[in-house]
């Protein structure tokens, strides 16, 4: 007597790759370019290069404070200009 197989055919299982850490990437199927792209994204997301550039030279507390203050001034100025621009648009809209 013949047995009927009612199950649909299964797909071949995909290869399981181990999870990579923050600083390493496995090259799959000899595709180095894709692996390099993935590695660059990981490095950028982790902020390793930013820390390296920031700590390349010694920066005194006073220099750090000065930089932070200048950043704050620029941020406030940018926000003020944006609000002025918005007010100008609103004036023309409700004339």
PDB file as gemmi writes it, atoms N, CA and C in Angstrom:
CRYST1    1.000    1.000    1.000  90.00  90.00  90.00 P 1                      
ATOM      1  N   UNK A   1       0.836  -1.172   0.000  1.00  0.00           N  
ATOM      2  CA  UNK A   1       0.000   0.000   0.000  1.00  0.00           C  
ATOM      3  C   UNK A   1       0.890   1.248   0.000  1.00  0.00           C  
ATOM      4  N   UNK A   2       0.515   2.283  -0.805  1.00  0.00           N  
ATOM      5  CA  UNK A   2       1.311   3.501  -0.960  1.00  0.00           C  
ATOM      6  C   UNK A   2       0.872   4.541   0.059  1.00  0.00           C  
ATOM      7  N   UNK A   3       1.849   5.155   0.720  1.00  0.00           N  
ATOM      8  CA  UNK A   3       1.544   6.232   1.664  1.00  0.00           C  
ATOM      9  C   UNK A   3       1.568   7.551   0.908  1.00  0.00           C  
ATOM     10  N   UNK A   4       0.578   8.387   1.186  1.00  0.00           N  
ATOM     11  CA  UNK A   4       0.526   9.700   0.563  1.00  0.00           C  
ATOM     12  C   UNK A   4       1.123  10.725   1.517  1.00  0.00           C  
ATOM     13  N   UNK A   5       1.995  11.532   0.970  1.00  0.00           N  
ATOM     14  CA  UNK A   5       2.627  12.570   1.775  1.00  0.00           C  
ATOM     15  C   UNK A   5       1.841  13.859   1.565  1.00  0.00           C  
ATOM     16  N   UNK A   6       1.137  14.300   2.597  1.00  0.00           N  
ATOM     17  CA  UNK A   6       0.307  15.497   2.489  1.00  0.00           C  
ATOM     18  C   UNK A   6       1.061  16.779   2.826  1.00  0.00           C  
ATOM     19  N   UNK A   7       2.301  16.664   3.189  1.00  0.00           N  
ATOM     20  CA  UNK A   7       3.050  17.860   3.562  1.00  0.00           C  
ATOM     21  C   UNK A   7       3.638  18.510   2.317  1.00  0.00           C  
ATOM     22  N   UNK A   8       3.722  19.851   2.376  1.00  0.00           N  
ATOM     23  CA  UNK A   8       4.348  20.552   1.257  1.00  0.00           C  
ATOM     24  C   UNK A   8       5.855  20.389   1.355  1.00  0.00           C  
ATOM     25  N   UNK A   9       6.563  20.496   0.239  1.00  0.00           N  
ATOM     26  CA  UNK A   9       8.024  20.352   0.307  1.00  0.00           C  
ATOM     27  C   UNK A   9       8.658  21.505   1.073  1.00  0.00           C  
ATOM     28  N   UNK A  10       9.649  21.190   1.871  1.00  0.00           N  
ATOM     29  CA  UNK A  10      10.286  22.203   2.705  1.00  0.00           C  
ATOM     30  C   UNK A  10      11.453  22.844   1.965  1.00  0.00           C  
ATOM     31  N   UNK A  11      11.681  24.129   2.300  1.00  0.00           N  
ATOM     32  CA  UNK A  11      12.822  24.841   1.741  1.00  0.00           C  
ATOM     33  C   UNK A  11      14.095  24.343   2.415  1.00  0.00           C  
ATOM     34  N   UNK A  12      15.212  24.417   1.706  1.00  0.00           N  
ATOM     35  CA  UNK A  12      16.469  24.061   2.383  1.00  0.00           C  
ATOM     36  C   UNK A  12      16.781  25.093   3.465  1.00  0.00           C  
ATOM     37  N   UNK A  13      17.298  24.635   4.570  1.00  0.00           N  
ATOM     38  CA  UNK A  13      17.561  25.527   5.695  1.00  0.00           C  
ATOM     39  C   UNK A  13      18.728  26.452   5.361  1.00  0.00           C  
ATOM     40  N   UNK A  14      18.584  27.718   5.806  1.00  0.00           N  
ATOM     41  CA  UNK A  14      19.656  28.681   5.585  1.00  0.00           C  
ATOM     42  C   UNK A  14      20.771  28.442   6.588  1.00  0.00           C  
ATOM     43  N   UNK A  15      21.971  28.841   6.183  1.00  0.00           N  
ATOM     44  CA  UNK A  15      23.122  28.682   7.057  1.00  0.00           C  
ATOM     45  C   UNK A  15      23.003  29.655   8.227  1.00  0.00           C  
ATOM     46  N   UNK A  16      23.236  29.196   9.415  1.00  0.00           N  
ATOM     47  CA  UNK A  16      23.148  30.033  10.604  1.00  0.00           C  
ATOM     48  C   UNK A  16      24.524  30.635  10.861  1.00  0.00           C  
ATOM     49  N   UNK A  17      24.555  31.976  10.896  1.00  0.00           N  
ATOM     50  CA  UNK A  17      25.807  32.681  11.134  1.00  0.00           C  
ATOM     51  C   UNK A  17      25.862  33.135  12.584  1.00  0.00           C  
ATOM     52  N   UNK A  18      27.037  33.056  13.200  1.00  0.00           N  
ATOM     53  CA  UNK A  18      27.141  33.523  14.593  1.00  0.00           C  
ATOM     54  C   UNK A  18      27.005  35.045  14.660  1.00  0.00           C  
ATOM     55  N   UNK A  19      26.477  35.528  15.772  1.00  0.00           N  
ATOM     56  CA  UNK A  19      26.339  36.971  15.965  1.00  0.00           C  
ATOM     57  C   UNK A  19      27.719  37.592  16.148  1.00  0.00           C  
ATOM     58  N   UNK A  20      27.894  38.759  15.519  1.00  0.00           N  
ATOM     59  CA  UNK A  20      29.169  39.454  15.618  1.00  0.00           C  
ATOM     60  C   UNK A  20      29.127  40.447  16.761  1.00  0.00           C  
ATOM     61  N   UNK A  21      30.287  40.774  17.278  1.00  0.00           N  
ATOM     62  CA  UNK A  21      30.382  41.796  18.314  1.00  0.00           C  
ATOM     63  C   UNK A  21      30.385  43.177  17.695  1.00  0.00           C  
ATOM     64  N   UNK A  22      30.767  44.154  18.490  1.00  0.00           N  
ATOM     65  CA  UNK A  22      30.745  45.540  18.024  1.00  0.00           C  
ATOM     66  C   UNK A  22      31.896  45.834  17.066  1.00  0.00           C  
ATOM     67  N   UNK A  23      33.019  45.150  17.221  1.00  0.00           N  
ATOM     68  CA  UNK A  23      34.186  45.502  16.416  1.00  0.00           C  
ATOM     69  C   UNK A  23      34.578  44.442  15.404  1.00  0.00           C  
ATOM     70  N   UNK A  24      33.735  43.462  15.166  1.00  0.00           N  
ATOM     71  CA  UNK A  24      34.100  42.432  14.199  1.00  0.00           C  
ATOM     72  C   UNK A  24      32.913  42.081  13.309  1.00  0.00           C  
ATOM     73  N   UNK A  25      33.223  41.642  12.106  1.00  0.00           N  
ATOM     74  CA  UNK A  25      32.211  41.273  11.128  1.00  0.00           C  
ATOM     75  C   UNK A  25      32.694  40.026  10.420  1.00  0.00           C  
ATOM     76  N   UNK A  26      31.805  39.061  10.215  1.00  0.00           N  
ATOM     77  CA  UNK A  26      32.188  37.880   9.453  1.00  0.00           C  
ATOM     78  C   UNK A  26      31.934  38.127   7.980  1.00  0.00           C  
ATOM     79  N   UNK A  27      32.885  37.757   7.151  1.00  0.00           N  
ATOM     80  CA  UNK A  27      32.742  37.899   5.695  1.00  0.00           C  
ATOM     81  C   UNK A  27      32.010  36.665   5.198  1.00  0.00           C  
ATOM     82  N   UNK A  28      30.848  36.885   4.609  1.00  0.00           N  
ATOM     83  CA  UNK A  28      30.027  35.765   4.152  1.00  0.00           C  
ATOM     84  C   UNK A  28      30.097  35.644   2.641  1.00  0.00           C  
ATOM     85  N   UNK A  29      30.273  34.439   2.170  1.00  0.00           N  
ATOM     86  CA  UNK A  29      30.292  34.132   0.736  1.00  0.00           C  
ATOM     87  C   UNK A  29      31.327  34.980  -0.019  1.00  0.00           C  
ATOM     88  N   UNK A  30      32.469  35.229   0.583  1.00  0.00           N  
ATOM     89  CA  UNK A  30      33.564  36.004  -0.033  1.00  0.00           C  
ATOM     90  C   UNK A  30      33.118  37.384  -0.513  1.00  0.00           C  
ATOM     91  N   UNK A  31      32.165  37.996   0.189  1.00  0.00           N  
ATOM     92  CA  UNK A  31      31.667  39.322  -0.183  1.00  0.00           C  
ATOM     93  C   UNK A  31      32.258  40.340   0.784  1.00  0.00           C  
ATOM     94  N   UNK A  32      33.476  40.784   0.470  1.00  0.00           N  
ATOM     95  CA  UNK A  32      34.200  41.685   1.368  1.00  0.00           C  
ATOM     96  C   UNK A  32      33.587  43.074   1.410  1.00  0.00           C  
ATOM     97  N   UNK A  33      33.089  43.566   0.266  1.00  0.00           N  
ATOM     98  CA  UNK A  33      32.542  44.924   0.210  1.00  0.00           C  
ATOM     99  C   UNK A  33      31.356  45.100   1.150  1.00  0.00           C  
ATOM    100  N   UNK A  34      30.456  44.139   1.156  1.00  0.00           N  
ATOM    101  CA  UNK A  34      29.304  44.210   2.062  1.00  0.00           C  
ATOM    102  C   UNK A  34      29.752  44.153   3.518  1.00  0.00           C  
ATOM    103  N   UNK A  35      30.713  43.293   3.799  1.00  0.00           N  
ATOM    104  CA  UNK A  35      31.234  43.192   5.168  1.00  0.00           C  
ATOM    105  C   UNK A  35      31.864  44.516   5.602  1.00  0.00           C  
ATOM    106  N   UNK A  36      32.560  45.179   4.677  1.00  0.00           N  
ATOM    107  CA  UNK A  36      33.187  46.465   4.994  1.00  0.00           C  
ATOM    108  C   UNK A  36      32.123  47.519   5.287  1.00  0.00           C  
ATOM    109  N   UNK A  37      31.041  47.545   4.502  1.00  0.00           N  
ATOM    110  CA  UNK A  37      29.942  48.482   4.744  1.00  0.00           C  
ATOM    111  C   UNK A  37      29.349  48.270   6.132  1.00  0.00           C  
ATOM    112  N   UNK A  38      29.108  47.018   6.470  1.00  0.00           N  
ATOM    113  CA  UNK A  38      28.521  46.689   7.778  1.00  0.00           C  
ATOM    114  C   UNK A  38      29.458  47.134   8.895  1.00  0.00           C  
ATOM    115  N   UNK A  39      30.763  46.864   8.722  1.00  0.00           N  
ATOM    116  CA  UNK A  39      31.743  47.255   9.743  1.00  0.00           C  
ATOM    117  C   UNK A  39      31.778  48.763   9.928  1.00  0.00           C  
ATOM    118  N   UNK A  40      31.755  49.518   8.817  1.00  0.00           N  
ATOM    119  CA  UNK A  40      31.774  50.982   8.909  1.00  0.00           C  
ATOM    120  C   UNK A  40      30.557  51.502   9.658  1.00  0.00           C  
ATOM    121  N   UNK A  41      29.379  50.920   9.381  1.00  0.00           N  
ATOM    122  CA  UNK A  41      28.153  51.325  10.085  1.00  0.00           C  
ATOM    123  C   UNK A  41      28.278  51.056  11.578  1.00  0.00           C  
ATOM    124  N   UNK A  42      28.813  49.883  11.919  1.00  0.00           N  
ATOM    125  CA  UNK A  42      28.959  49.532  13.334  1.00  0.00           C  
ATOM    126  C   UNK A  42      29.911  50.486  14.049  1.00  0.00           C  
ATOM    127  N   UNK A  43      31.033  50.818  13.407  1.00  0.00           N  
ATOM    128  CA  UNK A  43      32.007  51.719  14.016  1.00  0.00           C  
ATOM    129  C   UNK A  43      31.401  53.111  14.189  1.00  0.00           C  
ATOM    130  N   UNK A  44      30.666  53.575  13.163  1.00  0.00           N  
ATOM    131  CA  UNK A  44      30.057  54.894  13.239  1.00  0.00           C  
ATOM    132  C   UNK A  44      29.010  54.946  14.340  1.00  0.00           C  
ATOM    133  N   UNK A  45      28.203  53.898  14.444  1.00  0.00           N  
ATOM    134  CA  UNK A  45      27.140  53.854  15.452  1.00  0.00           C  
ATOM    135  C   UNK A  45      27.713  53.788  16.865  1.00  0.00           C  
ATOM    136  N   UNK A  46      28.811  53.069  17.042  1.00  0.00           N  
ATOM    137  CA  UNK A  46      29.391  52.925  18.377  1.00  0.00           C  
ATOM    138  C   UNK A  46      30.107  54.187  18.840  1.00  0.00           C  
ATOM    139  N   UNK A  47      30.554  55.028  17.888  1.00  0.00           N  
ATOM    140  CA  UNK A  47      31.207  56.282  18.248  1.00  0.00           C  
ATOM    141  C   UNK A  47      32.666  56.133  18.628  1.00  0.00           C  
ATOM    142  N   UNK A  48      33.294  55.063  18.202  1.00  0.00           N  
ATOM    143  CA  UNK A  48      34.694  54.822  18.551  1.00  0.00           C  
ATOM    144  C   UNK A  48      35.600  55.868  17.918  1.00  0.00           C  
ATOM    145  N   UNK A  49      35.387  56.156  16.636  1.00  0.00           N  
ATOM    146  CA  UNK A  49      36.258  57.117  15.942  1.00  0.00           C  
ATOM    147  C   UNK A  49      36.107  58.523  16.501  1.00  0.00           C  
ATOM    148  N   UNK A  50      34.897  58.893  16.887  1.00  0.00           N  
ATOM    149  CA  UNK A  50      34.671  60.218  17.466  1.00  0.00           C  
ATOM    150  C   UNK A  50      35.462  60.361  18.757  1.00  0.00           C  
ATOM    151  N   UNK A  51      35.427  59.313  19.601  1.00  0.00           N  
ATOM    152  CA  UNK A  51      36.196  59.348  20.849  1.00  0.00           C  
ATOM    153  C   UNK A  51      37.699  59.436  20.573  1.00  0.00           C  
ATOM    154  N   UNK A  52      38.149  58.680  19.583  1.00  0.00           N  
ATOM    155  CA  UNK A  52      39.586  58.723  19.253  1.00  0.00           C  
ATOM    156  C   UNK A  52      40.006  60.118  18.811  1.00  0.00           C  
ATOM    157  N   UNK A  53      39.201  60.745  17.951  1.00  0.00           N  
ATOM    158  CA  UNK A  53      39.542  62.083  17.478  1.00  0.00           C  
ATOM    159  C   UNK A  53      39.479  63.098  18.613  1.00  0.00           C  
ATOM    160  N   UNK A  54      38.487  62.929  19.496  1.00  0.00           N  
ATOM    161  CA  UNK A  54      38.333  63.866  20.607  1.00  0.00           C  
ATOM    162  C   UNK A  54      39.498  63.764  21.592  1.00  0.00           C  
ATOM    163  N   UNK A  55      39.993  62.556  21.806  1.00  0.00           N  
ATOM    164  CA  UNK A  55      41.062  62.342  22.786  1.00  0.00           C  
ATOM    165  C   UNK A  55      42.449  62.296  22.153  1.00  0.00           C  
ATOM    166  N   UNK A  56      42.562  62.736  20.901  1.00  0.00           N  
ATOM    167  CA  UNK A  56      43.865  62.707  20.234  1.00  0.00           C  
ATOM    168  C   UNK A  56      44.850  63.667  20.898  1.00  0.00           C  
ATOM    169  N   UNK A  57      44.363  64.849  21.266  1.00  0.00           N  
ATOM    170  CA  UNK A  57      45.195  65.840  21.921  1.00  0.00           C  
ATOM    171  C   UNK A  57      44.579  66.186  23.272  1.00  0.00           C  
ATOM    172  N   UNK A  58      45.442  66.579  24.210  1.00  0.00           N  
ATOM    173  CA  UNK A  58      44.948  66.956  25.530  1.00  0.00           C  
ATOM    174  C   UNK A  58      44.183  68.269  25.433  1.00  0.00           C  
ATOM    175  N   UNK A  59      43.063  68.331  26.143  1.00  0.00           N  
ATOM    176  CA  UNK A  59      42.241  69.536  26.156  1.00  0.00           C  
ATOM    177  C   UNK A  59      41.967  69.899  27.619  1.00  0.00           C  
ATOM    178  N   UNK A  60      42.351  71.120  28.005  1.00  0.00           N  
ATOM    179  CA  UNK A  60      42.176  71.519  29.394  1.00  0.00           C  
ATOM    180  C   UNK A  60      40.697  71.765  29.692  1.00  0.00           C  
ATOM    181  N   UNK A  61      40.379  71.859  30.983  1.00  0.00           N  
ATOM    182  CA  UNK A  61      38.989  72.101  31.388  1.00  0.00           C  
ATOM    183  C   UNK A  61      38.472  73.407  30.816  1.00  0.00           C  
ATOM    184  N   UNK A  62      39.337  74.422  30.813  1.00  0.00           N  
ATOM    185  CA  UNK A  62      38.934  75.736  30.316  1.00  0.00           C  
ATOM    186  C   UNK A  62      38.577  75.669  28.828  1.00  0.00           C  
ATOM    187  N   UNK A  63      39.363  74.936  28.056  1.00  0.00           N  
ATOM    188  CA  UNK A  63      39.078  74.789  26.624  1.00  0.00           C  
ATOM    189  C   UNK A  63      37.755  74.055  26.412  1.00  0.00           C  
ATOM    190  N   UNK A  64      37.514  73.020  27.221  1.00  0.00           N  
ATOM    191  CA  UNK A  64      36.252  72.280  27.114  1.00  0.00           C  
ATOM    192  C   UNK A  64      35.063  73.191  27.415  1.00  0.00           C  
ATOM    193  N   UNK A  65      35.200  73.975  28.495  1.00  0.00           N  
ATOM    194  CA  UNK A  65      34.121  74.904  28.858  1.00  0.00           C  
ATOM    195  C   UNK A  65      33.853  75.907  27.752  1.00  0.00           C  
ATOM    196  N   UNK A  66      34.940  76.441  27.186  1.00  0.00           N  
ATOM    197  CA  UNK A  66      34.811  77.437  26.122  1.00  0.00           C  
ATOM    198  C   UNK A  66      34.075  76.834  24.914  1.00  0.00           C  
ATOM    199  N   UNK A  67      34.440  75.607  24.541  1.00  0.00           N  
ATOM    200  CA  UNK A  67      33.779  74.947  23.414  1.00  0.00           C  
ATOM    201  C   UNK A  67      32.300  74.726  23.693  1.00  0.00           C  
ATOM    202  N   UNK A  68      31.989  74.266  24.910  1.00  0.00           N  
ATOM    203  CA  UNK A  68      30.592  74.022  25.274  1.00  0.00           C  
ATOM    204  C   UNK A  68      29.789  75.318  25.243  1.00  0.00           C  
ATOM    205  N   UNK A  69      30.392  76.403  25.716  1.00  0.00           N  
ATOM    206  CA  UNK A  69      29.711  77.692  25.738  1.00  0.00           C  
ATOM    207  C   UNK A  69      29.439  78.184  24.322  1.00  0.00           C  
ATOM    208  N   UNK A  70      30.440  78.054  23.443  1.00  0.00           N  
ATOM    209  CA  UNK A  70      30.245  78.462  22.044  1.00  0.00           C  
ATOM    210  C   UNK A  70      29.153  77.631  21.371  1.00  0.00           C  
ATOM    211  N   UNK A  71      29.122  76.323  21.654  1.00  0.00           N  
ATOM    212  CA  UNK A  71      28.069  75.468  21.102  1.00  0.00           C  
ATOM    213  C   UNK A  71      26.694  75.934  21.560  1.00  0.00           C  
ATOM    214  N   UNK A  72      26.584  76.262  22.844  1.00  0.00           N  
ATOM    215  CA  UNK A  72      25.308  76.712  23.398  1.00  0.00           C  
ATOM    216  C   UNK A  72      24.874  78.029  22.749  1.00  0.00           C  
ATOM    217  N   UNK A  73      25.826  78.944  22.569  1.00  0.00           N  
ATOM    218  CA  UNK A  73      25.510  80.231  21.945  1.00  0.00           C  
ATOM    219  C   UNK A  73      25.005  80.020  20.524  1.00  0.00           C  
ATOM    220  N   UNK A  74      25.685  79.158  19.768  1.00  0.00           N  
ATOM    221  CA  UNK A  74      25.263  78.884  18.387  1.00  0.00           C  
ATOM    222  C   UNK A  74      23.880  78.243  18.355  1.00  0.00           C  
ATOM    223  N   UNK A  75      23.648  77.324  19.286  1.00  0.00           N  
ATOM    224  CA  UNK A  75      22.357  76.633  19.344  1.00  0.00           C  
ATOM    225  C   UNK A  75      21.219  77.615  19.614  1.00  0.00           C  
ATOM    226  N   UNK A  76      21.421  78.521  20.583  1.00  0.00           N  
ATOM    227  CA  UNK A  76      20.395  79.507  20.936  1.00  0.00           C  
ATOM    228  C   UNK A  76      20.153  80.466  19.771  1.00  0.00           C  
ATOM    229  N   UNK A  77      21.238  80.889  19.122  1.00  0.00           N  
ATOM    230  CA  UNK A  77      21.116  81.804  17.984  1.00  0.00           C  
ATOM    231  C   UNK A  77      20.344  81.157  16.835  1.00  0.00           C  
ATOM    232  N   UNK A  78      20.639  79.917  16.577  1.00  0.00           N  
ATOM    233  CA  UNK A  78      19.946  79.176  15.516  1.00  0.00           C  
ATOM    234  C   UNK A  78      18.457  79.050  15.831  1.00  0.00           C  
ATOM    235  N   UNK A  79      18.151  78.750  17.085  1.00  0.00           N  
ATOM    236  CA  UNK A  79      16.750  78.628  17.509  1.00  0.00           C  
ATOM    237  C   UNK A  79      16.030  79.968  17.372  1.00  0.00           C  
ATOM    238  N   UNK A  80      16.710  81.066  17.746  1.00  0.00           N  
ATOM    239  CA  UNK A  80      16.108  82.394  17.661  1.00  0.00           C  
ATOM    240  C   UNK A  80      15.806  82.770  16.205  1.00  0.00           C  
ATOM    241  N   UNK A  81      16.765  82.478  15.309  1.00  0.00           N  
ATOM    242  CA  UNK A  81      16.555  82.769  13.893  1.00  0.00           C  
ATOM    243  C   UNK A  81      15.392  81.961  13.320  1.00  0.00           C  
ATOM    244  N   UNK A  82      15.274  80.725  13.753  1.00  0.00           N  
ATOM    245  CA  UNK A  82      14.180  79.875  13.288  1.00  0.00           C  
ATOM    246  C   UNK A  82      12.830  80.439  13.736  1.00  0.00           C  
ATOM    247  N   UNK A  83      12.764  80.904  14.991  1.00  0.00           N  
ATOM    248  CA  UNK A  83      11.519  81.483  15.503  1.00  0.00           C  
ATOM    249  C   UNK A  83      11.165  82.773  14.769  1.00  0.00           C  
ATOM    250  N   UNK A  84      12.174  83.619  14.472  1.00  0.00           N  
ATOM    251  CA  UNK A  84      11.927  84.850  13.725  1.00  0.00           C  
ATOM    252  C   UNK A  84      11.387  84.548  12.327  1.00  0.00           C  
ATOM    253  N   UNK A  85      11.975  83.551  11.708  1.00  0.00           N  
ATOM    254  CA  UNK A  85      11.524  83.157  10.370  1.00  0.00           C  
ATOM    255  C   UNK A  85      10.078  82.673  10.407  1.00  0.00           C  
ATOM    256  N   UNK A  86       9.737  81.915  11.434  1.00  0.00           N  
ATOM    257  CA  UNK A  86       8.370  81.418  11.588  1.00  0.00           C  
ATOM    258  C   UNK A  86       7.394  82.574  11.803  1.00  0.00           C  
ATOM    259  N   UNK A  87       7.794  83.573  12.604  1.00  0.00           N  
ATOM    260  CA  UNK A  87       6.939  84.749  12.827  1.00  0.00           C  
ATOM    261  C   UNK A  87       6.695  85.500  11.522  1.00  0.00           C  
ATOM    262  N   UNK A  88       7.737  85.640  10.712  1.00  0.00           N  
ATOM    263  CA  UNK A  88       7.596  86.328   9.428  1.00  0.00           C  
ATOM    264  C   UNK A  88       6.602  85.605   8.526  1.00  0.00           C  
ATOM    265  N   UNK A  89       6.670  84.305   8.515  1.00  0.00           N  
ATOM    266  CA  UNK A  89       5.730  83.523   7.710  1.00  0.00           C  
ATOM    267  C   UNK A  89       4.295  83.720   8.196  1.00  0.00           C  
ATOM    268  N   UNK A  90       4.133  83.744   9.517  1.00  0.00           N  
ATOM    269  CA  UNK A  90       2.796  83.899  10.082  1.00  0.00           C  
ATOM    270  C   UNK A  90       2.218  85.289   9.771  1.00  0.00           C  
ATOM    271  N   UNK A  91       3.057  86.333   9.743  1.00  0.00           N  
ATOM    272  CA  UNK A  91       2.598  87.685   9.415  1.00  0.00           C  
ATOM    273  C   UNK A  91       2.018  87.727   8.004  1.00  0.00           C  
ATOM    274  N   UNK A  92       2.713  87.116   7.078  1.00  0.00           N  
ATOM    275  CA  UNK A  92       2.251  87.135   5.688  1.00  0.00           C  
ATOM    276  C   UNK A  92       0.999  86.283   5.516  1.00  0.00           C  
ATOM    277  N   UNK A  93       0.872  85.263   6.319  1.00  0.00           N  
ATOM    278  CA  UNK A  93      -0.275  84.377   6.183  1.00  0.00           C  
ATOM    279  C   UNK A  93      -1.567  85.053   6.628  1.00  0.00           C  
ATOM    280  N   UNK A  94      -1.511  85.840   7.697  1.00  0.00           N  
ATOM    281  CA  UNK A  94      -2.737  86.449   8.273  1.00  0.00           C  
ATOM    282  C   UNK A  94      -2.879  87.926   7.950  1.00  0.00           C  
ATOM    283  N   UNK A  95      -2.455  88.395   6.827  1.00  0.00           N  
ATOM    284  CA  UNK A  95      -2.621  89.797   6.443  1.00  0.00           C  
ATOM    285  C   UNK A  95      -3.990  90.062   5.935  1.00  0.00           C  
TER     286      UNK A  95                                                      
END                                                                             
